[in-house]
């Protein structure tokens, strides 16, 4: 796991949340797992643009922080599935709020980015 150069501020909830769940991919991964996409192969296909390597890293971090749990089935071929823990389920309403805000802001965002590009 990555070793921090700057210590984490345990008195700041935003810092903790950013450390645990903020990344380009973690929100999408959590949403897809909640929708029932639990196998790594299927997650790669459902999270547009993510690579197997990055997915593995993100799942490993989410597992480390106990946001998801990994279940390995002793089958041939080996089967691995991920599910949300109780802490992972507690994040879902926050993701819904962020999604709602993003959709509401999208027209303004499009207007701002279009004015910068042309």
N, C-alpha and C positions, 0 to 999 in steps of 0.2 A: 504494500500500500504506500501511497505517496506520503513522504515526510514533510510536514509543514515548516516553512521558514519563519512565518509569523504566527505566533500562538493564537488559537481560536478564543474568542471572547465568549465564555459560557454564560455571561450575563445578558447577552443580546440574542433574543429569539430569532431575529432576521438572519444573523450570522450562522446560527445553527441550521436553520431551514435551508439557507443557501448551500451550506456544506453538504447536507444530506440529500436534498432533492432537486436543486437547481442545476441544470445542464441543458445542453441542446436537445438531449434525447430522453431524459428520465421521465418527464411528464408524459410523453407519448408512450413510453414503455408501460408505465403504470396504468394508463387509460386502456391500452390494448389488453393487458393482463386482466383488468377488471371486466373487459368485454368477453373474456373467455379464451383469448389467444394466449396459451400458456407454454407452448413449446418454442425453444429458441429458433428453430427453422421457420416456424410460422410467424414469429415476431419479426424476423429479418424481412419477411415478405410483406408484413402489414405496416411496418414503420418505414415510410418512404425515405430512401437515402442513407439509411444506417448500414454499416458493414458488420459482418459477423464478429470481427475483432472488437469493434466499439461496443456492440451489443453485449458481448461477453464481459467487457470491462464495466459497463454500466450496471449489468445485472449483479456482478460480483460486489460492487460498491453498495447497491441497494440491499443485497443479502447481508453484507457486513454490518450495515446499520439497522438490520432487522425490519426493513420495510417490505421485503419479499422473502419468501422461503423457497428453497429448492427441494424438490422431491425426486430422487433417482429410483427408478424401477429396475429390478434385476431381471431384465428381459434381454433377448437377443433379437434385434439390436437393442442396445441400451437406450432407455427412454428417460428423458429429463423434463420435468414440468416445473413452472414457477407459479406461485400464488401470492396474493397479498396477505400480509400479517394484519393483526388488528391495527397496528400503527400505520400500515400502508392504507388501510381502509379509511382511517381518520384524515388522510391527505386528500381524498377524493372530492369532498365539498370545496376545498380550497382550489383544486384544479378546475372544478366547474365554474367557480367565481372568476378565475383568471381567464378561462375560455370565454365566458360571457363578456367580460370587459374587452378582451381582444376583438371579439366579433363586433361589439359596439364601436370600438375605436377604429376598426378596419377602414371605413370610408375616409376618415380624417388622415389616417396613416398613408393611405393610397394617394390622397391629395398632396400631402407633404412630400412624399418621396417622388411623385411625378413632377412637382415644381422644382425639386433639386436636380432632377435629371434632364430638364429640358426647358 
